[in-house]
Amino acid sequence: MPDKNYFFLLFPLLAFLIHFLGVNESLFLAINHSGEALPDIVWETITIFGKKSFVLLVIFLIAWKKPDLLLSVLIASLLAGILSGTLKPLFDLPRPTDVLPLADYHLIGPRISRHSFPSGHTLSAFAVAASVIFYCKKWFITAVMILLASAVGLSRIMLGVHWPIDVLMGATLGLTSAYAAVQFSAIDWIKNSKYKLPVILALYLLLAIKLFWKGTAYPDVQGLVKIVAIAGLVLIAAMIYFRIKNWRSVAQGGAQWRNKTVP
């Protein structure tokens, strides 16, 4: 659809315009200072929705009956992680803390240095959000996902850890990751594999354990992160338990049927 193509091109065009006009730093300062109108915990809470393990578990808790969606967001997040992990050290661009005195802007949370481009949190947020949009195709969900992903990108500037160009290109790469993930997860041998659900449960279990163990760098929202991790662990454990119980019942039923049919 042409309108979708224009939307996809919006972020890189804005990034190019900001670079061309040389306003990346001044725009960062203007946006960053505007964020002081809200308490720091607001931006800390929003930004954790760009943390891969956290946002994936939130999706899992909401859509645990939809394995196709769970697989799609997993693949999108994996691609986002590969892109972020490759491009950050490749470009190795300085963050605001490497360029500006701390007195010039508002820093929330730990001081992070280097590997600014692209914004990994924004990349992950848009990868997951776009995957949900591709799957659901409902205007309300689309609006919520776009707003939430955009808020995550904005929060990275409010926290003082990313430039506007980092965020815009993170959004672009996130959309690309989601599109690739949707195409990949639609392949027949993946979509119809009998191992799909066990693999999904195993991967989300690892994510829940990782999230609970590592938590977040923002102490004010550590409790929320732990709650999501524990809720994910409980739900996954329950799903595994009932799946094994069902498998045993089927196996026992089959054995009884065979015994009855033996002359």
Secondary structure, DSSP 8 states (H G I E B T S, - for coil): -HHHHHHHHHHHHHHHHHHHHT-HHHHHHHHHHHGGGS-HHHHHHHHGGGSHHHHHHHHHHHSTT-HHHHHHHHHHHHHHHHHHHHHHHHH----HHHHS-GGGS---SS---S--SS-HHHHHHHHHHHHHHHHH--HHHHHHHHHHHHHHHHHHHHTTS--HHHHHHHHHHHHHHHHHHHHHHTSHHHHT-TTHHHHHHHHHHHHHHHHHHH--S-GGGHHHHHHHHHHHHHHHHHHHHHHHHHHHHHHHHHHHHHHHH--
